[in-house]
């Protein structure tokens, strides 16, 4: 079992694809770096007694299985010392709670999960405690409804396929086989069979050399026309899942990994993470010529982030290949959702990056761009838009109507500016 829990890292590109161990299938948090580093990770931003935000760190309290950060309120009328809300009433660290729930949702029994936690952390809860955690977080971890059906399809070790891809840097592609099959049985999602076929082929048919040669989609600045597009700002279940997953991330570098691993194992709609996609110059030209998409302006061309202006492609010329990795792919409500986790999402606008992801996955799967939605998010905000509205422009002077947050209706002006509802 010890060997099974250790993730394998490829020593060379020739060893790819590499199937990682079961430990790669859950949101793992390093056992090092005890104590919390950021207020955002501990779930407290104010004093629980007087609600003052003027709080500072004040040492560490040693509990039986972990060290807990203490805080002191600087309000002169209060001055009390307290710990974060996340640590109250817990005997075990939050990382053990998260991993226990994740292992259980993979299909392991309560007894098997406790044994795995014991080997990994040297301490483990009893089966009764683990059962209480599963019941407590059932409203958050909605995959629990699908678990019994998934167990009839796959063994716990085979529920999630994991492959480490060395595409200039390491990416952990994860694909939830059982969840994908179950979601495609829903009537609204029945036409997405080609997405499953694509995800099935990633581990064996990904052209790794192309990802070493192609330009990155996240660096492209193609200056999409935003006349007909609208970004909707709203609250989504992904915000709650992210807030909980981040409680186990001990550093900023682990945030992406923690969110991806928790959502692939525990939510009911995320089917894959770090999905490799690419699109060729010929594909873009076909979309512009045959489908009438406005992707690259022949006059302005395209440029790249953090590169001098002189390197801008002339006459609208595209690179031969554009590549990228989608953070999260979800299937829900008759659409395929492409999500990008962005810390401080309210300050980000990765519209071009997500639109390129949608165009690439559309070409790779044969699905229409109409069937994709794109979004970026963090634990507080969620922003969503249709990539089709970015590249397909309406004919004539027809205006689009929207309903604002206060309930009023309005026509969107036909200006090339970003409009957030």
Buried (B, 14 or more C-beta within 10 A) or exposed (E): EEEEBEBBEBEEEEEBBBEBBBBBBBBBBEBEEEBBBEBBBBBBEBBBEBEBEEBEEEEBBEBEBBBBBBBBBEBEEBEEEBBBEBBEEBEBBBBBBBBBBBBBBBBBBBEBBBBBBEEBBEBBBEEEBBEEBBEEBEEBBBBBEBBEEBBEEBEBEEBBBBBBBBBEEEBBBBBBBBBBBBBBEEEEBEEBEEBBEBBBEBBEEBEBEBBEEBBBBBBBBBBBEBBBBBBBEEEBBBBBBBBBBBBBBBBEEBBBBBBBBBBBBBBBBBBBBBBBBBBBBEBBEEBBEEEEBBBBEEEEBBBBEEEEEEEBBEEBEBBEBBBBBBBBBBBBEEBBBBBBBBBEBEEBBBBBBBBBBBBBBBBBBEBEBEBBBBBBBBBEBBBBBBBBBBBBBEEEEEEBEEEEEEEEEEEBEBEEEEBEB
